[in-house]
């Protein structure tokens, strides 16, 4: 079974967020979003496959999930 380990999101780092990443405002909190596209300082995200995508500011997210 896959689990997500949460690491702090450093938006100043190069390529801090990439398409396919899982991000959240709280570590392990909900909602958890998958990044579908990036645009300036926003990410197009969705909570599940087939769910409507919406653009959200990246500075509202604090955590990035890594599958382990």
Protein Blocks (a to p, Z undefined) as FASTA:
>chain_A
ZZdddddddfkbghkbcghiacdfbghiacddddfbdchjaccddfbehiacddddfklp
cbdcddZZ
